[in-house]
Amino acid sequence: MIERGIIVGILEGNLAKVNFRASPACVKCGICRETGENVYLVARNEAGAKIGNMVEVEIPMRDVLWAQILLFILPVAALMLGYYLGGIPWAFILLGLTLFSLWAYDRFFRSKKVTCKIIRIITT
């Protein structure tokens, strides 16, 4: 998936902070971080972009699909499994445990490895 954004910061290790408006394809998949109306992500700065440059960022489809599975399919599956195992109370208990587990995974265990990369500078 290719997104366009503006470089708002240069970080250590050839990384850049890119700010952009979330497209309809995003559906808040969780790869980016929200800052009000805009979202941002950290990307490898392989194009040598500088602050203020508009760039194209490549987000691996594998990451987008993984985020959609974790955010949409896993909670629904937990809800259905809980209902099957013990009815409505167990459905919501299992859903709550799943949502808490996803929060903990995102907060503490998610890889800090940067997989997005800047592939082209559009404007300087």
N, C-alpha and C positions, 0 to 999 in steps of 0.2 A: 504494500500500500504506500503510495506517495502522497505526502502532505507538504504544503508550502507554509513557511513561517519566517519570522524575523529573529535574528540572533540578538539576544538581550544580555548575554554574558559569556565570557570565555573562562573555562575552568582548567585546572591542572590536568595533565595527561592527555593533551590534544582533544579535549571535550568542549562542547559548547551547549549553552542553555538556549533552546529555541522556543519561542512563544508563538502560538497561532490559535485561530478560532477553530473549535471542533467542528468537523464536517458531519453531515448526517450519517456518513458511514461509520463514524466513531462510536456512537451510541454509548459513550462513557464506558469503554471497555476496560479501563483501569491502567492502561500502559502509561498514560500521561497523568500529570498532576494538575488539579484545578486551581486557578487563581481568579476567582470571580467569573467573568464572561469568557475569559481565555483559558487555554490549557498550555502547559509547557512540558517539555521532556528534555532529557540530556542525550545528546547524540555525539558520535565520534565525528570530529571535524576533519574529515579526509580531504575536503575541498579547500581548506585554508581560509575559511570565511572569517570576517571580522564583525564586531558589534555594529548593528544597524543593517547588515546585509540581509536581503530576502533570499532564502535558500529553499531547495527541495530536500526533504528528509525521507529516507526510505525506512519504513517500519516493516520488519519481516512478517509475512502473513502467518507464519507459525506462531508468533507471539500474539497476534490478534485473535487467532482461533483458540489458543490456550486460554486467553483472558475471557473469551466468550463462554467457553466451557465452564470455567471456574465461577463466573458471575451469574450465568443464566441456567445452565443445565444441571450443575451439581445441587443447588438449592432446591430445584423442582424435584429432582430425583430423591433427595433426602426427605422432602415433604411426602412424596408418594410412598416411599419405603416405610416411613414412620406410621402413616395411615394404615398400610397393609399389616404392619407388625402389631399395632395396638390401638388403632383408632385415632380420633382427632387430637387428644392430648399428646400422644406420642409423636404425631406428625409435627406438632409445633415444637416439642422438645428437641426432636432431631433436627428440625430446621434451625432452631436457635443455636444448637451445638455446631452445625455446619457453618452458619454465618460467623460465629465466634472464631471457629477454626480458620476461616478465610481471612478474617481480620488479623489474627495472630500470624498467619503465614505471610501476609502482606507487610505487616509491621516489623516482624523479627527475622523471618527466614528467607524471604524472597531474595534471589540473587541480585547483587548490586552490579552485575555485569551489564555493560551498555551494549545493546544489540542494534540500536537505531544508528544510522549514519547519514551525514550530509553528503548528497551525491552531486549537487550542482549549485553554484551561486547564480541567482537570477538577476539581482540588481545589486550594485555596490553603493 
